[in-house]
Every structure is written in structure tokens, then in C-alpha cells.
Amino acid sequence: MTKKKIVALTGAGISAESGFSTFRGAGGLWGRYPVEQVATPEGWAADPDLVTDFYNGLRSQLDEAEPNAGHRILAELESDFDVTVVTQNVDDLHERAGSTDVIHLHGELRDVCSSAAPNDARYRRRLAPGEVVEHGQLSGDGSLERPFIVWFGEAVPMLEVAAEAAARADVFLIVGTSLNVYPAAGLIGYVPAGAEVMLVDPNPVRVPSTRRVEVIAEPASRGMEVVRERLRAVMG
């Protein structure tokens, strides 16, 4: 029997429970670093050393973080469902929890790439845990090595892949995201009309759609426990 398709769109809320700083919200990184300084091509051009140090610091923080129950439950659902995770997060917590099909919309923190051609896979490499990028470090094409992050003002190369996944969903989960960031927030528009949509977030979220959405007003870990029980009931 063909497994039902779950597509989960995840955001900062699921990583916050793992102690990994979110960019938005109370204590978020944007409060300490202006977005223009560390997450735009212009910020990189103005001070690549500052940007390099910022992402080295984030990687160090990520080394200390561990997947939480929200990540683990999503991974465990693969035993009964065909699961694709579409994440706005740049951490690797989904993969470390065991998820095998993860689409990173905004890049991956552990990867670095060419600053001249960020999406050229030939010059992309993964950093080992604890490894830092030195000031002035060059990519294989001779340009400065930069974080493999989709910065504000840049295209989202994985968006089409994510939209194709959303269009095949039987169940669409929205976990820990405010749905304020486009184009990711628009993915709900690709979900088939007959699919079930569930949203897990302790805070009110304005869904950019008129479709029916089941809201589970809980943090990611507890909310995913509820989702798992609902899905078991449907399967049973």
C-alpha cells in the first residue's frame, strides 16, 4: 500500500526548543545584529570578516544543540508515512534526528560556498563540527568563501522543489513558523484542496489562506505529540 504523503514546513520555533537561537522573537539574533549587516549581500560586501565571524559563532552554538522531540517525532513518522520536511531553518537538527528527506529553503549553516557563484555545487563544501572559516579563506574558484545561506534579497533556489512537494501532500504540517517570511509562507497555496492542514505554534499565526486549518496551540515538541496521536487515529 502506498504511504500517505506528509509535507512539514518548519521554522525557527522547532529549533528554539533545542537551544538554538532564533532570528526573530524575544532575544532573537536580529536584536543584536542588524539584518542588513549579517544577512544581505551588501553586508557581506561591506565587511566579510564580520559576517564570517557571525556564522562561525552560530555554528559553534549549533554544535551544542541537540534535536528535540519535535524533530524526532517528524523523523519517526517516516515509518508510516512518506515524509518530506521543508525547513526555513539553516541548522541540521532534522537530519540529526533521523529525517531523510529535508529541503532547506534558506541554505545550510554547516556549508560554505563561493561568493562569486553561491549555487555552484563544485565550490560548496561541508564544515566538520568545530571547524571555523578563517578570514580571507578562498573558495575553489578564487573568490572569498561565504556561508551557504540564502540572504535577504537573494533568490530561493529550492523553492520550486518545495512547491512540487507541497503539491503532493495528503497532510501539510506547519510547525514553529510565523508564516511571515515569503516565499516560504506561500507554499500553502500549492497544497491540494483535499489535503489536511495542521498548524503547530503556541502563538497566534495568521495563515495566508482561506482554507480550513487545524490549529494546535502548543510548542513544537508537545504539538508534534498531538499531531502523532491524530495521525495514528486516522491510520487506525
N, C-alpha and C positions, 0 to 999 in steps of 0.2 A: 504494500500500500504506500502511495506517495505521501511523504510527510507534508504537513501544512507549513506554509512559509511565514516565519516571523521576521519582521524587519524592525530593529530597535534603533531609534535616533537618540543618542545620548549626549549629554552636555556636562558642564562643569560640576553640577550638583552631585553626580555619581562619584567624581574624583575627590570632591571636598571631604567626603567621609573617610577617605584614605589619608587625609592629612596633606594632600597636595593642593597648594594654593590655587584658588580660582582667580580669574582676572576680574570678575565682577563681584559685587556684593560687599558686605562688611569685611574689611581687612583685605580686600582684593588687591592684586598687584597693580592695577591701574591707579590705585590711590597713592602708590609710592613711585611709580614710573609713568609719566605721560605716555599714552599710546603712540603719539607721534614720534617719541624718542626711541622706542624699542620694538615697535611692530609695524613699521612702514618702510618702504624702500628709501624714502627721504631720510629717515632716522639712521638707517644703515649707512647711507652715503655720507652723512654728516659726521658720524662717529662710530665706525665699525668696531673699535675696541670696546666701547661701552656696551654695544649690543652683544658682542661675543661674551663679555663678562656676565651680562644678564642671563643669557641662555645657559652658560656654564653653571651658574647658580641654580637655575631651575632643574638642570639635570642632577645636580647634587641632591636637591630636595627629593627628586623622583627616586633616586637610589634608596632613600629611606622609607618611601611609601610602599604599602602593600595593598593588593586588591582587597576589596571588602565584599560583603555578602551580595551586594547588588551586582558587582562584576561576576561573582562566582555563580549566582543563580542564572544569569544570562548564558554563561558557558554551559551549565548543566542542562539547560533547555535543549541543547543540541542532541541529547539522547532521544528526544521525542519529536523534535521539530527541525525543519531546515531553517537555521537562524543566520541572518546577516546583521551585523552591528554597523551602523553608520554613525561615526562619532565626530563631534566637533572638537573633542579633546586631542591634545598632541602627546599625551602620555601613552605608555604601553601597558596599562593596567588590565585592559580587556584581554590582551594576548597572554599576559602572565597568569590571568585567571583561567585560561584554557579556551577562550573563544578562537575559532579557527578561520572565520570569515569576517574580517574587520576592514571597513573602508574609512580611511582617515581623510576627512574633508579639508582640514586645516594644516596638514603636514604631520611630521613625526619628530618629536623633540630629540630623540636619540640619533637622528640622521643629520648629516651635513651635506652640502652640495655646492655647486659652482654658483658664484654670484652673477656670472655673466649668462648662464643658462640653467636656472634652478631646476627645471624639469627634465634635464638631460640625464638619464639614468647612468650613463657612463661615468659621471663625476659625482655620483651620490654614494656615500658610504655610511656605515653604521658605527657609532662610537661604542667602545666597550664600557661597562659600568666603571665609573670613576675616572674615565678619560676626559680630558679637557681639550678645548680648541685653543691653541696659542694665538696671541696677537700676530697678525700678518701671515697666518698659515694659508698656503695656497692650495687650490684645487688642482685637479689633473690638467685642466685647460689653462692654467696660469693665472686665473682670476682668484680673488680672495674667497676662501671657503666660508660659507654663510650657513646659518641654520636652515634646515629643510622645513620651513614654516610658511604657510600662506599668509602673508601680511595684508593688512588693510590696503585696499587699492589694487590688489593683485587678483587675477582670475583664479577660480577654484577648479583645478583640472579634474578632480574626481567627482564633480557634481553630476555629470551625465551618467556615470556608473551607478551612483547612489540613486538617481531618479529611476533608472531601469530596475533596480532592486525594489524600490518603493512600489513600482507599478505591478509587481508580482506578489505583493503582501496579502496574506489572508488575515494576519494580525499585525497592526502597526503600533509599536510601543514608543512613547515619548518619555524619556527618563532624565530628570535633572537638567532640563534646559528651559530657559525663559521664552524661547521662540522669538527672541528679539533680533537675532542675527540672521541676515539674509546673505546668500540664497538658501542656507540650510532650512530656515523656517518654512520655506515654500515647498519642501518635499511632500508635505501632507497633501498637496494638490495633485500629486501623482498616484496616490493610494486609491485602489479600486473602490467603487461606491459600496460594494458589498462587504468590504473588509471591516473587521472590528478595530476600533481605535481606543487605546488606553493611555492615559497620561498620568505619570507618577511625579509629583512635586509637592512639597509642603506649602509652597507659596502660590497665590493665585497666578494663573498663566492665561494670557489672552491668546486663544487659538485662532490663527488667521484662516478660519474656515467656518462654514455654517453647518458642517456635518456633526453628527452626534459623537461625542467623546465621553468615555467613562473616566472620571477624574478620581484618582486615588491620592488623597492629600496627605502623603507621608514622605519622609526622606527616602532616598533610593533603596537602601537595604531593606527596610521594612516594607516599602511599597512593592519591591520585587517579590517578597514573600507572598504578598496578597495576589500579585499577578500569577505567580506559580500555582497557587491554590485555585484561582479562577480557571486557569488553563487546564489543570487536572480535572476539574469538574466538567469542563466542556468535552475533554477526551474520554472521561469515564462514562 
